């Protein structure tokens, strides 16, 4: 449910739409600064949190612990390499039916979900084999 947004939140939504990829709060802060729409870093974090609570923005934590934010457009699924940190999006969704059942059984409105598998990418597997 979207309520009345602040100007800061609207700026962040517009920026996320234009970037069309997940970005950290720090990178959002820097990007807004370069576009002469500077906001304080604390304001960026507060705005992201409010947008997350209204179901407009989703957050995903990378292997280095950094959170990246994007607009909720569709569920996100990734294969993430624990060695190099690369993350590869995947289109399949094995939990879509579960999401619908949970919404019904728990009377819970799901905004989005993420699914992430951790392991070694092909390049890191090859590198590990060469180093044996």
C-alpha positions as CSV (number, residue, x, y, z in Angstrom):
1,X,0.0,0.0,0.0
2,X,1.6,3.2,-1.2
3,X,0.9,6.3,1.0
4,X,2.1,9.8,0.6
5,X,5.8,9.7,-0.4
6,X,8.4,12.3,0.5
7,X,10.4,14.1,-2.2
8,X,13.4,12.1,-1.1
9,X,11.5,8.8,-1.7
10,X,10.3,10.0,-5.1
11,X,13.8,10.9,-6.1
12,X,15.1,7.5,-5.2
13,X,12.2,5.7,-7.0
14,X,12.9,7.8,-10.2
15,X,16.6,7.0,-9.9
16,X,16.1,3.3,-9.4
17,X,13.8,3.3,-12.5
18,X,16.5,5.0,-14.6
19,X,19.3,2.7,-13.4
20,X,17.3,-0.5,-14.0
21,X,19.6,-2.6,-11.8
22,X,20.2,-3.2,-8.1
23,X,22.4,-0.7,-6.4
24,X,23.8,0.0,-2.9
25,X,22.6,2.9,-0.7
26,X,26.1,4.4,-0.9
27,X,26.0,4.2,-4.8
28,X,22.5,5.8,-4.7
29,X,23.8,8.6,-2.5
30,X,26.7,9.2,-4.9
31,X,24.5,9.0,-8.0
32,X,22.0,11.5,-6.6
33,X,25.0,13.8,-5.7
34,X,26.2,13.7,-9.3
35,X,22.7,14.6,-10.6
36,X,22.6,17.7,-8.3
37,X,19.9,16.0,-6.2
38,X,22.0,15.4,-3.2
39,X,20.4,13.8,-0.1
40,X,22.2,12.9,3.1
41,X,23.2,9.3,3.4
42,X,21.0,8.8,6.4
43,X,18.1,10.2,4.4
44,X,18.8,7.7,1.6
45,X,18.7,4.8,4.1
46,X,15.5,6.1,5.8
47,X,13.8,6.5,2.4
48,X,14.9,3.1,1.2
49,X,13.5,1.6,4.5
50,X,10.2,3.3,4.0
51,X,10.0,2.3,0.4
52,X,10.8,-1.3,1.4
53,X,8.0,-1.3,4.0
54,X,5.5,-0.1,1.4
55,X,6.5,-2.9,-1.0
56,X,8.1,-0.6,-3.7
57,X,11.8,-1.5,-3.1
58,X,13.4,-4.8,-2.4
59,X,16.8,-5.4,-0.8
60,X,19.2,-8.2,-1.4
61,X,22.3,-8.9,0.7
62,X,25.5,-9.7,-1.3
63,X,28.1,-12.2,-0.1
64,X,30.2,-9.3,1.2
65,X,27.4,-8.2,3.5
66,X,26.4,-5.2,1.4
67,X,22.7,-4.6,0.7
68,X,21.6,-3.7,-2.8
69,X,18.2,-2.2,-3.6
70,X,16.0,-2.3,-6.7
71,X,12.4,-1.7,-7.5
72,X,10.0,-4.6,-6.9
73,X,9.4,-5.7,-10.5
74,X,9.5,-9.4,-10.1
75,X,10.9,-12.0,-7.8
76,X,14.7,-12.3,-7.9
77,X,16.6,-15.6,-8.1
78,X,20.4,-15.9,-8.3
79,X,23.3,-18.3,-8.3
80,X,26.1,-16.7,-6.3
81,X,29.7,-17.7,-6.3
82,X,31.2,-17.8,-2.8
83,X,34.7,-17.4,-4.2
84,X,34.6,-14.5,-6.6
85,X,31.2,-13.0,-5.5
86,X,29.7,-13.0,-9.0
87,X,25.9,-13.3,-9.0
88,X,24.0,-14.8,-12.0
89,X,20.3,-14.2,-12.3
90,X,18.1,-17.2,-13.0
91,X,14.6,-17.1,-14.4
92,X,13.1,-20.3,-12.9
93,X,11.0,-20.0,-9.8
94,X,10.5,-23.3,-7.8
95,X,8.7,-21.5,-5.0
96,X,6.0,-19.5,-6.8
97,X,3.2,-22.0,-5.8
98,X,4.5,-22.0,-2.2
99,X,4.2,-18.3,-2.1
100,X,0.6,-18.4,-3.2
101,X,-0.2,-21.1,-0.6
102,X,1.5,-19.1,2.2
103,X,-0.4,-16.0,1.3
104,X,-3.7,-17.9,1.6
105,X,-2.9,-20.1,4.6
106,X,-1.3,-17.3,6.7
107,X,-3.3,-14.3,5.3
108,X,0.0,-12.7,4.5
109,X,0.5,-10.3,1.6
110,X,3.9,-11.2,-0.1
111,X,5.5,-8.3,-1.9
112,X,8.4,-10.3,-3.3
113,X,10.7,-13.1,-2.5
114,X,14.4,-13.9,-3.2
115,X,16.0,-17.2,-3.8
116,X,19.7,-17.6,-3.8
117,X,22.0,-20.6,-4.3
118,X,25.6,-20.4,-3.2
119,X,28.5,-22.3,-4.6
120,X,31.3,-22.1,-7.1
121,X,30.9,-20.6,-10.6
122,X,32.4,-22.4,-13.6
123,X,35.5,-20.2,-13.8
124,X,36.3,-20.6,-10.1
125,X,35.8,-24.4,-10.4
126,X,38.4,-24.4,-13.3
127,X,40.8,-22.3,-11.3
128,X,40.5,-24.6,-8.2
129,X,41.2,-27.6,-10.4
130,X,44.3,-26.0,-11.9
131,X,45.6,-25.2,-8.4
132,X,45.5,-28.8,-7.2
